[in-house]
Amino acid sequence: MLLQTVRPNIVQAIRAYRVEDLMQAAQEAGQHFLYANLSEAQSKQDVLDGIAQAFLFPTHFGKNLDALHDCMTDLVHKAGSQPGFVVVLEQLPDNVRFDREAREQLLDVFRDTADYWADRKIAFRCFYSFQ
């Protein structure tokens, strides 16, 4: 099984993994699969909008990094027992409107989310790629 070769609670570049394989592995493991194709995004706001739409966040989502963290942790945790997560952020922008600092801030939210779920003994794996 693919997920057995990837340690839980990690945020890493997608590299050799294929989205389809990750989706199938999540399904086989009974885990949530969250996918956002961000190829049209150009700015931080575009990225947050794309994630919110793809992950079906509530309409009151604040569209900032704190709100993203809250939606990925507290909101989901309050929904009940969770089986684990495989998250794919495909084609993050790489331009002046979403520079390296902005990308690292976004990935830090997902790293903090991985730590949150690790504390609860729930696997959270996040994979990302750049445009």
N, C-alpha and C positions, 0 to 999 in steps of 0.2 A: 504494500500500500504506500502510495506516494507520501502521505503526511507523516508516516513513520520515519522518513528520511530527513524531515525538516523539524528542527526542535520547536516546541511550542513557544508562544509568547516572544515572537521575533518580528522585526520589521526589516525586510531585505529587498534588494533588487530582484526582479523576476528572473533575470538571466536565462537559464536553460529551461525554465518551466514554461509550459504552455497554459494559457488561460483555460482551455477546454479540459486539460488534465487536472488542473486545480479544482475546477468546478465539479468534475466527476469524483475526485477524491473527497471533497467536502460532502457531497451527497452520500457517498458510500459510508462516510464516518458519521452521518447524521448531523453535520454541523451547518451553520448558516454560511451561505456564500454571498458576499456583498461585492458587487462589481461596478466600477465607474470608469467609463471611457471618457477621458478628458481631452481628447484630441482637438476639440473646438475651443477649449479654454485658453485665454491669453493672460488673465490677471488672477490675483488672489480671489477676488470676488467671483469670477467665473468658475474657479476651481471649487469654491465652497458651494456655489449654486449647483454645479454639476454633481457633487457628492450628495448634497441634500436631495436632489431630484432622484438620483440613481438609488439611494439607500432608503427612499420613501420617508424622509424625516417629516415630523409634523409641521404644519403651516406656521407655527409660532417659532420655528428655528431661527435663531438670532443672526445667522450667517456671519459668524466670527469664530475664531479658533476656540474660545472658551465654550461657546455653544456646541461646536463640533465635539469637543471632549465630553460635554454633558450628555449629548445624544448617544455617543458611543459607549458610555459607561452607565451613569445613574439611570437614565431613561430605560435602557435595555435591562439593567439589573432589576429594576422595579417591576418589569414585565414578568418576572418569574425565573425559574431555573433555566439555564442556558447550556446547550450542548457543546459549544465551541464555535469558532469563527475562522473563516478564510476570507480575507479581504484583498481585492485587487484594485489598485489605482493605476490604470493604464494611460500612458501618454501624458504625464504631467508636463506642463509647459516649461520651456527652457528659453526664456527671453528676458528682456529688461523689465517687463511688467510683472514677471514672476521669476525673480532672480534666485540665486543660490540660497540667500538668507531666507527668503519666503518659503522656498521648498523645504529647507531644514526645519523651519518653524512648523510647517504642516506635518512633516514626518515626526517631529517631536511629539505632536499630539497623539499620533498613532503609537509611538513608543510608550508614552505615558498610559495609553489605553491598554497596551499589551501588559504593562506592569500591573495595572488595575485588575485585569482578568487573571493574571498569574497569582496575585494575592488570594484570589477566590478559587484557585486550582482549575481554571477553565482555559483551554487552549485558545490563543488568539494569534493567528499568523497573518501578516500583512505583506503583500508583494507590490512593488511599484516599478514603473518604467517611465522614461522621459521621451518627449517628442524628438 
